[in-house]
Amino acid sequence: MLLISCSEEQLDEAGTGSIKGRVVDVRTYTGIENARVSSSPTTSTVYTDKDGYFKIDKVPGGKYAFQAQKDGFIARFVPATIEKDIEIEVIFELEVSTATNKPPEIPVLTAPVDNAVGQALSLNLTWTAKDPEGDPLTYTVTVKNGTTDEVKTYADLKTTTLAIKDLSYSTKYYWQVSVNDGINKPINSATSSFRTLAFPNPRYMYVKKIKNNNVIFTADDAGNELQLSSAEVNSYRPRKNLSINRIAYISSDGSLNQIFSMNPDGTDVRKITNFVPIAGFNMDNVSYSWSTNGSQLIYPNFDKLYRINADGSGLLQLFKTPNGKFISECEWSRDGSQIILKVNDVSGYSVEIYAIDMSGNVLYTVLSGVTGGASGIDISIDNKSVVYTRDVSGFENADYRRLDSRIFIYTVATNTSAELASNKENGFNDLDVKFSPNEAKVIFVNTSNDGLSAKNIQTVSLSSDSSGTSTRTTLFQNASMPDWK
């Protein structure tokens, strides 16, 4: 019979050595205080100091498995061989035990306070957060622009303060903090919001194409701009009324187009039209007009002209074209005594521009009997002049393409129109013209006649220089439908 016995390896009792080392948190490599260090076979048991260090002297020579353990961490074994008169060094990297670890508390957002207003365009976001075990925490901050829906994420933050900059004027922002202890699932704070400073002196409004939608912007004389409407909705043809400090605009509402109004910062959106929407042959070329005091608006619905109160009440038909032509544009005089209309057939041609009084009587005719397209009408404050654009090429096609659209000034007293000498390039169109607030200039859209190129908003003086022409100035690129107040 063969007998086999098992026993621990004999220790060399002829000599002793020593072992020293450190117990650290594997996440941060900082020392763990009061961790228990022992061995198998058993020798001495010691505890680490405040920095995680330990030392065991007079350990008999031999092979050992040393263990470090601490509540809240997973115990770790390290093999070591002790030799006579030799000191060895080991490091225990302990991982946090997730079985009993508690998650961090919900972060509390402290500044700016919720719904704060008038905040600077550069500011600090601050919050507080605690962890029951004192685990090291990291943070992720999410900031959303309430107008554009743009979301910025700031990850792996180690402090409870985040400096952000380049915010937009007159914009509501939403922000949230997520805290992570590296063990449990991240914990999210409540969502807080704040609004930045009001946009200073925005004189201009226009639209830009974003995501195939028209989006409304406002801008100041220095070219600083602010997006007012969401890129997810088609909103266009902004018109500001200074008396009530509100902006009207057209926006898609299901399959229809309706007129809405909002504050200059894009808040407090109100629907004005409803049962009779604004409509015409081509909505890119359809407009409406405020009364000077902001109490009413006029707008077209195919061959009819309506007046409506700014709160959506009091809908009234003012006029119907006698020949069934569609009303595409209307402009209400500042004194409220007359309205300039641009009418056309279903294809946008056979254009007529004329003035009516508030009873629907025709006062005078600005344009008729011409071929080609025309657009953009405005009347001077003294009712003596009307500005408009017309394609002098007379070209007509199914795409409503214009080849040579120019700016004209009609003088009521003489019943004559004269082209504004404005140095327009060949192959380009001037469209959507309006008088400037002081009527020393006109503002308009200039674009190539190919129908594909970018649109730019320009101005030109009504007074010519020594050469008999006026110099153009480009205010905004890739923009259209200007309004200058």
Secondary structure, DSSP 8 states (H G I E B T S, - for coil): -----------EEEEEEEEEEEEEETTT--B-TT-EEEEES----EE--TTSEEEEEEEEEEEEEEEEE-TTB--EEEEEEE-TT-EEEEEEEE-B--SS-------EEEES-TTEEEE-SSEEEEEE---TT----EEEEEEEETTT--EEEEEEE-SSEEEE----TT-EEEEEEEEE-SSS--EE---EEEEE---S---EEEEEEETTEEEEEEE-TT--EEE-S-TTS-EEEEEEETTTTEEEEEEEETTEEEEEEE-TTS-S-EE---SS--B-S-GGG---EE-TTSSEEEEEETTEEEEEETTS---EEEEE-TT--EEEEEEE-TTSSEEEEEEE-TTS-S-EEEEEETTS-EEEEEE-S--S-EEEEEE-TTSSEEEEEEETT----TT---S-EEEEEEETTTTEEEE------TTEEEEEEEE-TTSSEEEEEEEETTSSS-EEEEEEESS--TTS---EEEEEES-EEEEE-
